[in-house]
């Protein structure tokens, strides 16, 4: 059906889905609001256990993953996601308070696509890295 003034031949941009795994409610709220304002579909979960279930069910394009969380650590979540066929190729950015080189090296060895230290970045930096990894 043709609708006057609307072209049906142009590709429709798919809304990118972000899974935000963060146990700090106030920080998660700020990130969720900013990412939604940038046009992303955001699902937030507060712990690693919920992250594992949501990653398979929600099919995110990218996961922002904290490391220090209740139930299952971000390192363990990363390892499991990289070894699960449905999530192995998903982009994963670690967003954490841990600033030691050894933590960054561990995340990289487990397959993280990026590693951002919360105290060293502002939200605009995080958005820029997300867009970079999603090819936007």
C-alpha positions in Angstrom: 0.0 0.0 0.0 1.4 3.4 -1.0 1.0 6.2 1.4 1.3 9.7 -0.1 4.5 11.5 0.9 6.1 8.3 2.3 8.7 6.4 0.4 8.6 2.7 1.0 11.9 2.1 -0.9 14.3 3.6 1.7 15.8 1.2 4.2 14.5 1.6 7.8 17.3 2.0 10.3 17.0 -0.8 12.9 17.0 0.6 16.5 20.1 -0.7 18.2 19.5 -2.6 21.5 21.8 -2.1 24.5 21.8 -4.3 27.5 23.0 -2.3 30.5 24.3 -4.4 33.4 24.8 -2.1 36.4 24.0 -2.6 40.0 24.1 1.1 41.0 20.5 2.3 40.4 21.3 6.0 40.1 24.1 5.5 37.6 22.0 3.0 35.7 19.2 5.6 35.5 21.5 8.3 34.1 22.9 6.0 31.5 19.5 4.6 30.5 18.1 8.2 30.0 21.0 9.3 28.0 21.1 6.2 25.8 17.4 6.4 25.2 17.8 10.1 24.2 20.4 8.9 21.7 17.8 6.6 20.1 18.8 3.3 21.6 16.4 0.7 23.0 17.8 0.0 26.5 17.2 -2.8 28.9 18.8 -2.6 32.3 19.5 -5.5 34.7 21.1 -5.1 38.1 23.3 -8.2 38.3 25.3 -10.8 36.4 22.7 -13.6 36.8 20.0 -11.5 35.2 22.5 -10.4 32.5 23.0 -13.9 31.3 19.3 -14.6 31.0 18.6 -11.3 29.3 21.5 -11.5 26.9 19.9 -14.6 25.3 16.3 -13.4 25.5 16.8 -9.7 24.5 19.3 -10.2 21.7 21.2 -6.9 22.4 23.5 -5.4 19.8 25.9 -4.3 22.6 26.2 -5.0 26.3 27.6 -2.5 28.8 28.9 -4.6 31.6 30.0 -3.7 35.1 32.5 -6.0 36.8 31.7 -5.7 40.5 28.2 -6.9 40.9 26.2 -9.2 43.2 25.6 -12.9 42.3 27.9 -13.3 39.2 30.8 -11.0 38.5 31.2 -9.2 35.2 34.3 -11.2 34.4 32.3 -14.5 34.8 29.4 -13.0 32.7 31.9 -12.0 30.0 33.4 -15.5 29.9 30.1 -17.2 29.8 28.7 -14.9 27.0 31.8 -15.4 24.9 31.4 -19.2 25.2 27.6 -19.2 24.4 26.9 -19.5 20.7 23.9 -17.1 20.8 26.0 -14.3 22.4 29.6 -15.0 21.3 29.6 -12.3 18.7 27.8 -9.6 20.7 29.8 -6.4 21.3 30.7 -6.1 25.0 32.1 -3.0 26.7 33.2 -3.3 30.2 32.2 -0.2 32.2 33.8 -0.5 35.6 35.4 1.2 38.6 38.4 -1.2 38.4 41.3 0.8 36.9 44.2 -1.7 37.4 46.0 -2.8 34.2 45.6 -6.4 35.4 41.8 -6.1 35.3 41.8 -4.6 31.8 44.1 -7.4 30.7 41.8 -10.0 32.2 38.8 -8.5 30.4 40.6 -8.3 27.1 41.8 -11.9 27.4 38.2 -13.0 28.1 37.0 -11.2 24.9 35.9 -7.7 25.9 35.6 -5.3 22.9 36.4 -2.3 25.1 37.3 -1.4 28.7 36.2 1.9 30.2 36.9 3.1 33.7 34.0 5.0 35.2 36.1 7.6 36.9 38.1 8.3 33.7 35.2 8.8 31.3 32.1 11.0 31.0 28.8 9.7 29.6 29.5 11.3 26.2 32.7 9.2 25.9 30.7 6.1 26.6 28.1 7.0 24.0 30.9 7.6 21.5 32.5 4.2 22.2 29.1 2.5 21.8 28.5 4.2 18.5 32.0 3.3 17.3 31.5 -0.4 18.2 28.1 -0.5 16.5 29.5 1.2 13.3 27.4 4.3 13.7 
